[in-house]
Structure formats: C-alpha cells, structure tokens
Amino acid sequence: MLSGPLRISLLYLTCLVLFQCKMQDETQRGTLIILDAFPSEFVDPRPILVWLPPGYTPNRKYAVLYMHDGQMLFDSTITWTQQEWKVDETMTRLLQKKKVRETIVVGIHNAGRFRWSEYLPQVVLNQIPDSIQVHIIHHWMQGRVLSDGYLRFITSELKPYIDQHYSTYADVENTFIMGSSMGSIISLYAICMYPEVFSGAACLSTHWPLDVPGFAPLETDFDLPAVFMDYLSEHLPAPDQHRIYFDYGTASLDALYPPYQKHVDTLMKQRGYSVANWLTREFPGEDHSEQAWARRLHIPLEFLLRPE
C-alpha cells in the first residue's frame, strides 16, 4: 500500500494526456498518460509515462512492461539525440498482428546526471575495495549510490500505483522489465533481485564494462565487470519461471560487448537456460543508439510478451 503522504502527493500528478506527438488519435496508436514528478521515498521525483494500448478498457486486464530511460521511448522531438525507440508504433503493430499479449508500457524517466547512480548495481560496489569504491562514487555517480533504492521505488511504489490505477495482471507472469546500455544492466539486476516480481527482462546493447565512456577511467587493473558476472553466476533467477533476452550490435560502443556477452551466455547455459527462455542476438553493423534499438525492438517484445 502507498503511504499517506505518497497518496496525497499523487493527487497532484498530471492527469490523462492524449499522445499527440505524431498527431495520431488514441484509437490508432494508444494513449499516453504523463505522471509528472512522481514522488518517491527512495529516489528523486521524475516523470512517468504510461502507455495504454489502443482500445484499452478496464473491463480487460493487461500485462505491464516497465522500461528505463522513459524520455527516449516515444517522442524524438524532446530527446537529446533526436531519436526514439518508437515503442507506441511497434507495440501497436505487434498487437494488430496478435504477436504480443495486451500490454501497458510504463516508461520511467532516468535521473539525468544521477543515471549511473541508479543503474550501476549496488552489489558491485559492495564487493570492491574501498579505494575503487571512492573513485567510482565520486567520479561516476555524483556521490550517490541509488540502484537498490531505484529498484525499491519501482517494486514498492510505482508498481503498486500502476496496479491500483489501471487494469493489470499484477502477478509475476505478466510483469516485465526492459532497458538498453546501463538500462540493460539495471534490468538484469532487477530480475535477479526481484524474481518474484519480474518474469522477464530484455537487455539491449548491455553495457558490460559498467564504466562511463569518456569519464575518469579506473586507475587500476581491477576487473569491475567480473564482480557483476560473479553475482550473476549465483543469482540468475530460475529458468523454468523466467525469460531473459540479450542483444548487441557490432559498431560504436557495442563493438566492446561480444566477449562479455559470450561469458554471460556460458553462465546462462550453466544455470539451465535454453532457447525456450533465453535469447541472445547479434546485429552486425548496428550501433549504440535509439534508432538501432527501435529497428529491432519487435524481437524482444515478441520474446517477452508472446501470447499465452
């Protein structure tokens, strides 16, 4: 249940807004609801975007997909890259073809300069020497370690709100999470930390090095990704109840990822994952961008949200 102050604060959230970024009416491309400055006891307030599929009705129940970097999902005119994931277009097309179950998409805005603070798994910091912790927290995370709090925000504040205000299947079988780059890292961490909440995670262009490109590299030979790999080897969720998707391109930042992904694929096999519940895809020539992720978004959506 939401706390009293949180319930009161939510009264001030922005109400229903038709999605007009591309001048489509709601029957064609669904409806976007903007919850402005969604409050939290664990992280800073931020906008939440709730996309309702065409024909949404409270008389039916819907699965829910939570997506990170929410400001990059629907409208290229407001993004710093002038690119978008085209979530509404892709979901609408897949629903028309009956390739995915009826699903609400919840886009969670990132925290700007604190994005790395929310997306770098806290378990990694807990396992490394103090001197390296200090370097990472100071140079990469603006002095704040927020990933565990971010996941508590999603699971104990945002999800209860969504399940209370929309017609959802609240069970684990119909709750999913997705992101790209460091958003992939936090998605994978989420399904490991909360396997009773999320049944599927999609991780596009997973940023396995865990560093901030162009910022203060570690002045050490310490293998930061290896710490996270060790965590995964012990905490990947049960394969008979979960589904995990990975992919990567071969250009720009994505060119760094294949060796790491190969190791993770080995861990997936050791844990007992198979083609029934795990997919890793390579996309030759694709780079690290919203345009690239938009071009292949249908693949993880079909993998996670296939009709039962």
Disulfide bonds with the S-S distance in Angstrom:
none
